[in-house]
Amino acid sequence: MTSATAPANVEAYLAELRAELADLAADERDDLLAEVEASLLESAGDEPLAAQFGSPAAFAADLRASAGLPPKPSAKPPREPRIDWSRVLAQTRVLAPIWWLIRGYVAVAAIALLANAKFSARQPAIPWLGSAQAGALAIAAGVLISVAVGLWVRVPRPLAIASNALLALALIPVIAHLAAPERNPVQSDASAVQQLEALRYQQSLAGLTYNGGIVQNVYAYDRRGRLLHDVRLFSAGGTPLDVGAGSDDPTRREVTTKDGPVLNAFPIRYYEPGTRKVADPDAGPKILAPPIVTPPLK
């Protein structure tokens, strides 16, 4: 403790020493300063104490060293923020034109989805507004308006934040649509024709077709108008014109040759349930087949 009559310069010097030794225990610090205080009081009237004893920091370091104490702990540097948000915001301003382009498209696509509009089959990202061309024009207009607003229109900050946040949320259904464009496509005329041709081809694999429909049976009549049985049909290349599943259908009357069953014999007949008998071999559509009066070729 300093005496009550200690000069002001001694009090100030001691206060700085105590601050330099603040990491030490109070009794340990007081022991170090007990003798120092007496020396300071003796030299208080002479030249400045710092000139005689050095700076309080240097004097405190000497005291520590003479007492065998560790040096004063270094002060921890101020913790720097992990993210420099000022730089982040600066980068977002640089990317703003890209967002203007995206939000123009998102606005048009989101409105189309809300209106349950369909999208082009060939270009799933383009809404079908009567035609794919009209949808592309709507997107171009939306993008141009968005860029113009970003460049020249001063929108109040709260409104700008709200509208951009809403369009950012609209990205979710738009991206979901782009990831699954087959949900609600509009088929162009060419695409519809291609699908019809593919359907007819698939049908033809199952057997005979006529005008796109599968032929279930064929009835042949001779020149006198009589229904013929077991007439075998072949294509121009000699390929049997088969119909149906054949042996996979247990109710179909089996027609065979010495080489095995054939599926191009008409008309096809079916057994009565649980039997191997055809109830009416002459059954057929009600048609009128008058005799042919043209002389036969042979």
C-alpha positions in Angstrom: 0.0 0.0 0.0 1.2 3.5 -0.8 1.2 6.1 1.9 -1.4 8.8 1.8 1.4 11.4 1.3 2.9 9.8 -1.8 3.5 12.2 -4.6 1.2 12.0 -7.6 4.0 10.8 -10.0 4.7 7.9 -7.6 1.1 7.0 -7.4 0.8 7.1 -11.2 3.9 5.0 -11.8 2.8 2.4 -9.2 -0.6 2.2 -10.8 1.0 1.4 -14.1 3.2 -1.2 -12.5 0.2 -2.8 -10.9 -1.5 -3.0 -14.3 1.5 -4.7 -15.8 1.5 -7.2 -12.9 -2.2 -7.7 -12.9 -2.0 -11.4 -13.8 -0.2 -12.2 -10.6 -1.8 -13.0 -7.3 -2.4 -9.9 -5.1 0.0 -10.9 -2.3 2.7 -11.8 -4.8 2.3 -8.5 -6.5 2.3 -6.5 -3.2 5.6 -8.3 -2.2 7.2 -7.2 -5.5 6.1 -3.6 -5.1 6.9 -3.2 -1.4 10.6 -2.3 -2.0 9.9 -0.6 -5.3 7.6 1.9 -3.5 10.3 3.0 -1.2 12.7 3.5 -4.0 10.1 5.5 -5.9 9.5 7.7 -2.9 13.2 8.4 -2.5 13.5 9.4 -6.1 10.2 11.3 -6.5 11.8 14.7 -6.3 14.5 14.1 -8.9 14.2 13.6 -12.6 11.1 11.8 -14.0 10.7 8.3 -12.7 10.5 6.8 -16.2 13.9 8.3 -16.9 15.3 6.7 -13.7 13.6 3.3 -13.7 12.5 2.9 -17.3 8.9 2.6 -18.5 6.5 0.8 -16.1 6.3 -2.1 -18.7 10.1 -2.5 -18.8 10.4 -2.2 -15.0 7.7 -4.8 -14.5 9.5 -7.2 -16.8 12.7 -6.7 -14.8 10.8 -7.4 -11.6 9.4 -10.6 -13.0 12.8 -11.8 -14.2 14.5 -11.0 -10.9 11.8 -12.9 -9.0 11.9 -15.9 -11.4 8.4 -15.3 -12.6 7.2 -15.9 -16.2 6.8 -12.9 -18.5 3.5 -11.1 -18.9 1.1 -13.0 -21.0 0.6 -11.5 -24.4 -2.7 -10.0 -25.2 -4.9 -12.1 -27.4 -5.4 -10.5 -30.9 -8.9 -9.4 -31.7 -10.9 -12.2 -33.2 -11.6 -11.6 -36.9 -15.0 -12.5 -38.2 -15.2 -15.8 -40.2 -17.2 -14.2 -43.0 -16.6 -10.8 -44.4 -20.2 -9.9 -45.1 -19.2 -6.7 -46.8 -17.4 -8.8 -49.5 -20.3 -11.2 -49.8 -22.7 -8.3 -50.4 -20.3 -6.8 -53.0 -20.2 -10.1 -54.9 -24.0 -10.4 -54.9 -24.1 -6.9 -56.5 -21.8 -8.2 -59.2 -24.1 -11.2 -59.8 -27.2 -9.1 -59.9 -27.6 -9.1 -63.7 -27.6 -12.9 -63.7 -30.5 -12.8 -61.2 -32.3 -10.3 -63.4 -32.3 -12.8 -66.2 -33.3 -15.7 -64.0 -36.2 -13.9 -62.3 -37.6 -12.8 -65.7 -37.9 -16.4 -66.7 -39.1 -17.6 -63.3 -41.9 -15.1 -63.2 -43.3 -16.3 -66.6 -42.9 -20.0 -65.8 -44.4 -19.6 -62.3 -47.4 -17.8 -63.7 -47.8 -20.6 -66.3 -47.7 -23.3 -63.6 -50.2 -21.4 -61.5 -52.5 -21.2 -64.5 -52.0 -25.0 -65.0 -50.7 -24.3 -68.5 -49.0 -27.0 -70.4 -45.4 -26.9 -71.7 -43.9 -27.8 -75.0 -42.9 -31.4 -75.5 -39.8 -30.6 -77.4 -38.8 -27.7 -75.2 -40.1 -28.5 -71.6 -38.8 -25.1 -70.3 -41.2 -23.2 -72.6 -44.9 -22.8 -71.6 -47.4 -23.6 -74.3 -49.4 -20.4 -74.8 -51.2 -21.4 -78.0 -47.8 -22.3 -79.4 -44.3 -22.8 -78.3 -43.3 -19.6 -80.2 -45.8 -17.5 -78.1 -44.4 -19.0 -74.9 -40.8 -18.2 -76.0 -41.9 -14.6 -76.7 -43.5 -14.3 -73.3 -40.2 -15.5 -71.7 -38.2 -13.0 -73.7 -40.6 -10.2 -72.7 -40.3 -11.2 -69.0 -36.6 -11.2 -69.1 -36.4 -7.8 -70.8 -38.8 -6.3 -68.3 -36.8 -7.7 -65.4 -33.5 -6.4 -66.8 -35.0 -2.9 -67.4 -36.4 -2.8 -63.8 -32.9 -3.7 -62.5 -31.2 -1.0 -64.6 -33.5 1.9 -64.6 -36.4 1.6 -62.1 -35.8 2.6 -58.5 -38.0 0.2 -56.5 -38.5 0.9 -52.8 -36.1 -1.4 -50.9 -38.8 -3.2 -48.9 -40.7 -3.9 -52.0 -37.6 -5.1 -53.9 -36.6 -7.4 -51.1 -40.2 -8.9 -50.9 -40.5 -9.4 -54.6 -37.1 -11.0 -55.0 -37.7 -13.3 -52.1 -41.1 -14.4 -53.6 -39.4 -15.1 -57.0 -36.7 -17.0 -55.2 -39.3 -19.2 -53.6 -41.0 -19.7 -57.0 -37.7 -21.2 -58.2 -38.7 -24.4 -56.3 -41.7 -25.4 -58.3 -40.1 -24.2 -61.6 -37.0 -26.4 -60.9 -39.2 -29.3 -60.0 -41.0 -28.9 -63.4 -37.8 -28.7 -65.3 -36.6 -31.8 -63.5 -39.7 -33.7 -64.6 -40.9 -32.1 -67.8 -43.0 -35.2 -68.8 -45.7 -34.2 -66.3 -47.9 -32.1 -68.5 -46.4 -31.8 -72.0 -48.1 -30.6 -75.2 -47.4 -32.8 -78.2 -46.6 -31.0 -81.4 -48.2 -32.3 -84.6 -45.0 -34.0 -85.7 -44.6 -35.6 -82.3 -48.2 -36.9 -82.3 -47.7 -38.4 -85.8 -44.5 -40.1 -84.6 -46.3 -41.5 -81.6 -49.2 -42.8 -83.7 -46.7 -44.5 -86.1 -45.0 -46.1 -83.1 -48.3 -47.3 -81.7 -49.3 -48.8 -85.0 -45.9 -50.5 -85.2 -46.3 -52.0 -81.7 -49.8 -53.2 -82.7 -48.4 -54.8 -85.8 -46.0 -56.8 -83.7 -49.0 -58.5 -82.0 -50.5 -59.6 -85.4 -52.5 -58.1 -88.3 -53.6 -54.5 -88.3 -56.0 -52.6 -90.5 -56.1 -48.8 -90.4 -54.3 -48.8 -87.1 -56.7 -51.4 -85.5 -55.7 -54.9 -84.6 -57.4 -57.6 -86.7 -58.9 -60.2 -84.5 -60.0 -62.6 -87.2 -60.3 -63.0 -91.0 -63.2 -64.5 -93.0 -62.6 -65.6 -96.5 -65.4 -66.4 -99.0 -65.1 -68.2 -102.4 -66.5 -66.8 -105.7 -69.9 -68.4 -104.9 -70.1 -66.6 -101.6 -69.4 -69.6 -99.4 -67.4 -69.2 -96.2 -64.1 -71.0 -96.5 -62.3 -72.8 -93.7 -58.6 -73.0 -92.8 -57.6 -70.6 -95.4 -53.9 -69.8 -94.9 -52.7 -66.2 -95.6 -49.1 -65.1 -96.5 -47.5 -61.8 -97.3 -45.9 -60.9 -100.6 -42.6 -62.1 -99.1 -44.0 -65.4 -98.0 -44.3 -64.5 -94.4 -47.3 -66.2 -92.6 -49.8 -63.5 -91.6 -50.4 -64.6 -88.0 -53.0 -63.3 -85.5 -53.1 -63.5 -81.8 -51.3 -65.5 -79.2 -51.7 -69.0 -80.8 -50.7 -71.8 -78.5 -50.7 -69.4 -75.5 -54.5 -69.4 -75.8 -55.8 -72.9 -74.8 -59.3 -72.1 -76.1 -58.1 -71.5 -79.7 -58.7 -74.4 -82.1 -55.3 -75.8 -82.9 -54.5 -76.0 -86.6 -51.4 -78.1 -87.5 -49.4 -79.4 -90.4 -46.7 -82.1 -90.3 -44.2 -79.4 -89.3 -46.3 -78.2 -86.3 -49.0 -75.7 -85.5 -49.8 -72.7 -87.8 -51.3 -69.4 -86.8 -52.2 -68.1 -90.3 -55.2 -70.3 -90.8 -58.5 -68.5 -91.0 -61.1 -68.0 -89.7 -59.9 -68.7 -86.2 -62.2 -70.9 -84.2 -62.5 -71.4 -80.4 -63.5 -74.4 -78.4 -66.4 -74.5 -76.1 -65.4 -74.0 -72.5 -64.0 -77.2 -71.0 -64.1 -79.1 -74.4 -62.2 -79.6 -77.6 -65.2 -78.9 -79.8 -66.2 -76.0 -81.9 -69.9 -75.4 -81.5 -70.5 -73.6 -84.8 -67.8 -73.9 -87.4 -69.7 -71.6 -89.8 -70.1 -68.8 -87.3 -69.1 -65.4 -88.7 -70.1 -61.8 -89.2 -73.5 -61.1 -90.8 -72.3 -60.0 -94.3 -73.7 -60.4 -97.7 -71.2 -62.0 -100.1 -73.0 -62.4 -103.5 -71.5 -64.7 -106.1 -68.8 -63.3 -108.3 -70.0 -63.2 -112.0 -66.5 -62.4 -113.5 -65.2 -65.5 -115.2 -62.5 -67.3 -113.2 -58.8 -67.0 -114.1 -58.6 -70.7 -114.7 
